[in-house]
Amino acid sequence: MESGHQKNPGSAGAASSGSLSSSSLSKRVMVVMEPTRESGTALQYALSHAVIERDELILLQLENPSSWRNAISTFFRRPGAVGLPATSSSSFVSGNVCGLPSGEGGGEVDFLEEARRACEAAQPSLRVRTEKVEMEGGREKATVILSQCKLHGIDVLIIGQRRSLSTAILGSRRQGSSVRTARVTDTAEYLIENCSCTCVGVQRKGQNAGYLLNTKTFRNFWLLA
């Protein structure tokens, strides 16, 4: 396991994109967004470790009409991290993504808009924008994300990763994998290996123990909070 005291693999200085030669230059960071705790963790990591005020943060949501039609109604209760005010928006960044709390009603809340507001609250000078892309024609999730990275000239891609024994074993067979393989392993592992820019898979390591990061060159990198 890598030491948590080494350089953060998702920081500006560690990005491997050819368009980024110095940490003093602005960069474009994309976070893959879903209404899950893993995406909340990825966004929290991005705000606290991967972006600075000169950067641009793009929140990407992939919409699948057949499976997402009833999944966007979300509500966020717990105060967040990285100095956010105790609002519904801030708790998305804490990684606490849940359904409507029992006993409380209300209309639908667009989780992507809530995430954008949370980012602006955390870093008011950060440029934040959202992108919604509808998946059509049976396209693979990984393929769509890779095409969006190329389209927007992304320097660092960040995605939440749910680690299990099976994905750890299959992830070790990344070399020579195809898009179809992403169905068997997981999307994050496929993107880490095949993305032309730096891709960081993020997992929460305990409640207050920092993050476990995976990139093409760093595996199970423990970054202290």
Disulfide bonds with the S-S distance in Angstrom:
none
